[in-house]
Amino acid sequence: GELIQREDDCESTIRNRMSVYDEQTLPLVEYYRKAGSLSCVDGMLPIDEVSKAVLAVLGGSV
């Protein structure tokens, strides 16, 4: 297929998104990690394994 590049697909946008992550998301990750409320699932696994892991984290409630 044809490659379509977004207008905001540039280095400055990526740097800004990483900065926002560091300032806003990372502190929340650390907060929930310290509280013992953070669960991690490896999204690089095959989809069936990811699904099983997510369901296990959620207690099969979905």
Stockholm file with secondary structure:
# STOCKHOLM 1.0

chainA/1-62         GELIQREDDCESTIRNRMSVYDEQTLPLVEYYRKAGSLSCVDGMLPIDEVSKAVLAVLGGSV
#=GR chainA/1-62 SS CCCCCCTTCSHHHHHHHHHHIIIIIHHHHHHHHHTTCCCCCCTTSCHHHHHHHHHHHTTTCC
#=GC SS_cons        CCCCCCTTCSHHHHHHHHHHIIIIIHHHHHHHHHTTCCCCCCTTSCHHHHHHHHHHHTTTCC
//
